[in-house]
């Protein structure tokens, strides 16, 4: 099987460290305060969040130089901010990942975070070494595209291991928003909706994921993966 996990709201909560780090980066680079006000982060990608913040508070798209400088500042702020943040690893997250790896599954990420930001967040909970590949916000602004890239990387690993490509019913994208579900379906994968960290549970369910669970500890999910 190929399992691709979203990070924020699915594996962990960074306690608002990401939002605070990006808001501070806007202030440091452009002098714009409260740039995250009115901007939805859940289910979005870092490049799309940057565009939304610029549209709401600057009135134009970012230049390439501005995007680079803001993201550099954001990543530095994130690493520092996570030290004091109320960081949480959600119930069942590490156990499920470890069990899947032990069974020889290809376990990766499907996240709107820049890859470096994803690694910084996961390292805070000592989870980063579990995920050898993925699709990231640094791959594509569009979530469907980054998930397709994550699936393609998983397929390469699966084919080397098994001598064939994984079927749709063997590919799972696991997340906490309706955007994770849409992206999973765009990548021809099975969507798993996780409610424990979701800020939009009604929208998540309405997007019609094939599987909905309260948390990654749910026995029904483990059984679906053949890990019960």
DRENDO-1510 file (C-alpha; in Angstrom, 1 decimal, always signed):
<recs>
REC; n; res; u; v; w
REC; 1; UNK; +0.0; +0.0; +0.0 .
REC; 2; UNK; +0.9; +3.7; -0.4 .
REC; 3; UNK; -0.2; +6.0; +2.5 .
REC; 4; UNK; +0.2; +9.7; +2.1 .
REC; 5; UNK; -0.4; +11.8; +5.2 .
REC; 6; UNK; -1.3; +15.5; +5.6 .
REC; 7; UNK; +0.5; +17.1; +8.5 .
REC; 8; UNK; -1.4; +19.9; +10.2 .
REC; 9; UNK; -4.7; +18.7; +11.7 .
REC; 10; UNK; -3.9; +15.1; +10.7 .
REC; 11; UNK; -0.6; +14.0; +12.3 .
REC; 12; UNK; +0.1; +17.0; +14.5 .
REC; 13; UNK; -1.0; +20.4; +15.8 .
REC; 14; UNK; +1.7; +23.0; +15.7 .
REC; 15; UNK; -0.2; +25.1; +18.2 .
REC; 16; UNK; -0.5; +28.1; +15.8 .
REC; 17; UNK; +3.2; +28.3; +15.3 .
REC; 18; UNK; +2.9; +28.3; +11.5 .
REC; 19; UNK; +0.4; +31.1; +11.3 .
REC; 20; UNK; +2.4; +33.2; +13.8 .
REC; 21; UNK; +5.7; +32.5; +11.9 .
REC; 22; UNK; +4.3; +33.6; +8.6 .
REC; 23; UNK; +2.6; +36.7; +10.1 .
REC; 24; UNK; +5.9; +37.7; +11.6 .
REC; 25; UNK; +7.7; +37.2; +8.3 .
REC; 26; UNK; +5.4; +39.6; +6.6 .
REC; 27; UNK; +6.1; +42.2; +9.2 .
REC; 28; UNK; +9.8; +41.6; +9.1 .
REC; 29; UNK; +10.1; +41.7; +5.3 .
REC; 30; UNK; +7.3; +44.2; +4.2 .
REC; 31; UNK; +6.3; +45.9; +7.4 .
REC; 32; UNK; +2.8; +44.5; +7.1 .
REC; 33; UNK; +1.2; +43.6; +10.4 .
REC; 34; UNK; -1.5; +40.9; +10.9 .
REC; 35; UNK; -1.1; +39.6; +7.4 .
REC; 36; UNK; -2.8; +36.3; +8.3 .
REC; 37; UNK; -6.0; +37.9; +9.4 .
REC; 38; UNK; -8.8; +36.6; +7.2 .
REC; 39; UNK; -6.6; +34.0; +5.5 .
REC; 40; UNK; -7.5; +30.4; +5.7 .
REC; 41; UNK; -4.6; +28.1; +6.2 .
REC; 42; UNK; -6.3; +24.7; +6.7 .
REC; 43; UNK; -6.1; +22.6; +3.5 .
REC; 44; UNK; -4.2; +25.3; +1.6 .
REC; 45; UNK; -0.6; +25.3; +0.4 .
REC; 46; UNK; +2.1; +27.7; +1.5 .
REC; 47; UNK; +2.3; +29.4; -1.9 .
REC; 48; UNK; -1.5; +29.8; -2.1 .
REC; 49; UNK; -1.5; +31.2; +1.5 .
REC; 50; UNK; +1.1; +33.7; +0.5 .
REC; 51; UNK; -1.0; +34.8; -2.5 .
REC; 52; UNK; -4.1; +35.1; -0.4 .
REC; 53; UNK; -2.3; +37.2; +2.2 .
REC; 54; UNK; -0.9; +39.5; -0.4 .
REC; 55; UNK; -4.3; +39.9; -2.1 .
REC; 56; UNK; -5.9; +40.7; +1.2 .
REC; 57; UNK; -3.3; +43.0; +2.8 .
REC; 58; UNK; -1.0; +44.2; +0.0 .
REC; 59; UNK; -3.4; +44.4; -2.9 .
REC; 60; UNK; -1.2; +42.7; -5.5 .
REC; 61; UNK; +0.6; +39.4; -6.0 .
REC; 62; UNK; +4.1; +38.9; -4.5 .
REC; 63; UNK; +7.2; +39.2; -6.6 .
REC; 64; UNK; +9.5; +36.2; -6.8 .
REC; 65; UNK; +12.0; +38.0; -4.6 .
REC; 66; UNK; +9.4; +38.9; -2.0 .
REC; 67; UNK; +8.1; +35.3; -1.9 .
REC; 68; UNK; +11.7; +34.0; -1.4 .
REC; 69; UNK; +12.5; +36.5; +1.4 .
REC; 70; UNK; +9.2; +35.9; +3.2 .
REC; 71; UNK; +9.5; +32.2; +3.1 .
REC; 72; UNK; +13.1; +32.3; +4.3 .
REC; 73; UNK; +12.0; +34.5; +7.2 .
REC; 74; UNK; +9.0; +32.2; +7.8 .
REC; 75; UNK; +11.1; +29.0; +8.1 .
REC; 76; UNK; +13.5; +30.7; +10.5 .
REC; 77; UNK; +10.6; +31.9; +12.6 .
REC; 78; UNK; +8.9; +28.6; +12.5 .
REC; 79; UNK; +11.9; +26.7; +13.9 .
REC; 80; UNK; +12.1; +29.1; +16.8 .
REC; 81; UNK; +8.4; +29.3; +17.4 .
REC; 82; UNK; +7.9; +25.6; +17.6 .
REC; 83; UNK; +10.2; +25.5; +20.7 .
REC; 84; UNK; +7.5; +27.3; +22.8 .
REC; 85; UNK; +4.4; +26.2; +20.9 .
REC; 86; UNK; +1.7; +23.9; +22.3 .
REC; 87; UNK; +2.8; +21.1; +20.0 .
REC; 88; UNK; +0.6; +17.9; +19.9 .
REC; 89; UNK; +1.0; +14.6; +18.1 .
REC; 90; UNK; -2.5; +13.3; +17.6 .
REC; 91; UNK; -3.6; +10.0; +19.0 .
REC; 92; UNK; -2.6; +7.0; +16.9 .
REC; 93; UNK; -0.5; +9.0; +14.5 .
REC; 94; UNK; +3.0; +7.6; +15.3 .
REC; 95; UNK; +1.7; +4.1; +16.1 .
REC; 96; UNK; -0.1; +3.9; +12.7 .
REC; 97; UNK; +2.9; +5.2; +10.8 .
REC; 98; UNK; +5.3; +2.8; +12.5 .
REC; 99; UNK; +2.9; -0.1; +11.9 .
REC; 100; UNK; +2.6; +0.7; +8.2 .
REC; 101; UNK; +6.4; +1.0; +7.8 .
REC; 102; UNK; +6.8; -2.3; +9.6 .
REC; 103; UNK; +4.5; -4.0; +7.1 .
REC; 104; UNK; +6.5; -2.6; +4.2 .
REC; 105; UNK; +4.0; +0.1; +3.1 .
REC; 106; UNK; +5.3; +3.1; +1.3 .
REC; 107; UNK; +4.6; +5.9; +3.8 .
REC; 108; UNK; +4.9; +9.5; +2.7 .
REC; 109; UNK; +3.4; +13.0; +3.0 .
REC; 110; UNK; +0.8; +15.0; +1.1 .
REC; 111; UNK; +1.0; +18.5; +2.6 .
REC; 112; UNK; +0.7; +22.1; +1.5 .
REC; 113; UNK; +3.8; +22.9; +3.6 .
REC; 114; UNK; +7.0; +23.7; +1.9 .
REC; 115; UNK; +9.1; +20.6; +2.3 .
REC; 116; UNK; +11.6; +22.3; +4.6 .
REC; 117; UNK; +8.7; +23.6; +6.7 .
REC; 118; UNK; +7.1; +20.1; +6.8 .
REC; 119; UNK; +10.4; +18.6; +8.0 .
REC; 120; UNK; +10.8; +21.3; +10.7 .
REC; 121; UNK; +7.3; +20.7; +12.0 .
REC; 122; UNK; +7.7; +16.9; +12.1 .
REC; 123; UNK; +11.2; +17.1; +13.6 .
REC; 124; UNK; +9.6; +18.9; +16.6 .
REC; 125; UNK; +7.8; +15.6; +17.4 .
REC; 126; UNK; +10.7; +13.4; +16.2 .
REC; 127; UNK; +8.5; +12.2; +13.3 .
REC; 128; UNK; +10.5; +13.5; +10.3 .
REC; 129; UNK; +12.6; +10.3; +9.8 .
REC; 130; UNK; +9.5; +8.2; +9.2 .
REC; 131; UNK; +8.6; +9.9; +5.8 .
REC; 132; UNK; +11.1; +9.3; +3.0 .
REC; 133; UNK; +9.1; +11.0; +0.3 .
REC; 134; UNK; +6.0; +13.0; -0.4 .
REC; 135; UNK; +4.3; +15.8; -2.3 .
REC; 136; UNK; +4.8; +19.3; -0.8 .
REC; 137; UNK; +3.8; +23.0; -1.3 .
REC; 138; UNK; +7.2; +23.5; -2.7 .
REC; 139; UNK; +6.3; +21.1; -5.5 .
REC; 140; UNK; +3.1; +22.9; -6.6 .
REC; 141; UNK; +0.7; +25.7; -5.5 .
REC; 142; UNK; -2.2; +23.5; -6.4 .
REC; 143; UNK; -3.0; +20.8; -3.9 .
REC; 144; UNK; -4.2; +18.3; -6.4 .
REC; 145; UNK; -0.9; +18.6; -8.3 .
REC; 146; UNK; +1.3; +18.2; -5.3 .
REC; 147; UNK; -0.7; +15.1; -4.3 .
REC; 148; UNK; -0.2; +13.6; -7.8 .
REC; 149; UNK; +3.5; +14.1; -7.4 .
REC; 150; UNK; +3.5; +12.4; -4.0 .
REC; 151; UNK; +1.5; +9.5; -5.4 .
REC; 152; UNK; +4.0; +9.3; -8.4 .
REC; 153; UNK; +6.9; +9.1; -6.0 .
REC; 154; UNK; +5.2; +6.5; -3.9 .
REC; 155; UNK; +4.4; +4.5; -7.1 .
REC; 156; UNK; +8.1; +4.5; -8.0 .
REC; 157; UNK; +9.0; +3.0; -4.7 .
REC; 158; UNK; +6.1; +0.6; -4.7 .
REC; 159; UNK; +7.1; -0.7; -8.2 .
REC; 160; UNK; +10.7; -1.2; -7.2 .
REC; 161; UNK; +9.6; -3.2; -4.2 .
REC; 162; UNK; +6.7; -5.2; -5.8 .
REC; 163; UNK; +7.4; -5.2; -9.5 .
REC; 164; UNK; +4.0; -3.7; -10.3 .
REC; 165; UNK; +2.1; -0.4; -9.8 .
REC; 166; UNK; -0.3; +0.0; -6.9 .
REC; 167; UNK; -4.0; +0.0; -7.8 .
REC; 168; UNK; -6.3; +2.9; -6.7 .
REC; 169; UNK; -7.6; +0.9; -3.8 .
REC; 170; UNK; -4.1; +0.5; -2.5 .
REC; 171; UNK; -3.4; +4.3; -2.5 .
REC; 172; UNK; -4.7; +6.3; +0.4 .
REC; 173; UNK; -4.5; +10.1; +1.0 .
REC; 174; UNK; -5.2; +10.9; +4.6 .
REC; 175; UNK; -6.2; +14.5; +5.7 .
REC; 176; UNK; -8.5; +16.7; +7.7 .
REC; 177; UNK; -10.1; +19.1; +5.2 .
REC; 178; UNK; -12.3; +18.8; +2.1 .
REC; 179; UNK; -9.3; +20.0; +0.1 .
REC; 180; UNK; -7.4; +16.8; +1.0 .
REC; 181; UNK; -10.4; +14.8; -0.2 .
REC; 182; UNK; -10.6; +16.7; -3.5 .
REC; 183; UNK; -6.9; +16.3; -4.1 .
REC; 184; UNK; -7.0; +12.6; -3.3 .
REC; 185; UNK; -9.7; +12.1; -5.9 .
REC; 186; UNK; -7.8; +14.3; -8.4 .
REC; 187; UNK; -4.8; +12.0; -8.0 .
REC; 188; UNK; -7.0; +8.9; -8.4 .
REC; 189; UNK; -6.5; +7.8; -4.8 .
REC; 190; UNK; -8.7; +6.8; -1.9 .
REC; 191; UNK; -9.5; +9.6; +0.5 .
REC; 192; UNK; -9.5; +9.2; +4.3 .
REC; 193; UNK; -11.0; +12.0; +6.4 .
REC; 194; UNK; -9.7; +12.4; +9.9 .
REC; 195; UNK; -11.9; +14.5; +12.3 .
REC; 196; UNK; -9.7; +14.9; +15.4 .
REC; 197; UNK; -7.8; +18.0; +14.2 .
REC; 198; UNK; -10.3; +19.2; +11.6 .
REC; 199; UNK; -11.4; +22.9; +11.7 .
REC; 200; UNK; -14.0; +22.1; +9.0 .
REC; 201; UNK; -15.5; +18.7; +9.9 .
REC; 202; UNK; -18.8; +19.4; +8.1 .
REC; 203; UNK; -17.1; +20.4; +4.9 .
REC; 204; UNK; -14.7; +17.4; +5.2 .
REC; 205; UNK; -17.6; +15.0; +5.4 .
REC; 206; UNK; -19.6; +16.7; +2.7 .
REC; 207; UNK; -16.6; +16.2; +0.3 .
REC; 208; UNK; -17.4; +12.5; +0.5 .
REC; 209; UNK; -14.2; +10.7; +1.5 .
REC; 210; UNK; -14.3; +7.0; +1.1 .
REC; 211; UNK; -13.3; +6.6; +4.8 .
REC; 212; UNK; -14.1; +8.9; +7.8 .
REC; 213; UNK; -12.5; +8.2; +11.2 .
REC; 214; UNK; -12.4; +10.1; +14.5 .
REC; 215; UNK; -8.6; +9.7; +14.8 .
REC; 216; UNK; -5.7; +7.7; +13.4 .
REC; 217; UNK; -6.2; +5.3; +16.4 .
REC; 218; UNK; -9.6; +4.1; +15.0 .
REC; 219; UNK; -9.6; +0.3; +14.8 .
REC; 220; UNK; -11.7; +0.5; +11.6 .
REC; 221; UNK; -8.9; +2.4; +9.8 .
REC; 222; UNK; -6.3; -0.1; +11.0 .
REC; 223; UNK; -8.5; -2.9; +9.7 .
REC; 224; UNK; -8.9; -1.1; +6.4 .
REC; 225; UNK; -5.1; -1.1; +6.0 .
REC; 226; UNK; -4.8; -4.7; +7.1 .
REC; 227; UNK; -3.0; -3.7; +10.3 .
REC; 228; UNK; -5.5; -4.7; +12.9 .
</recs>
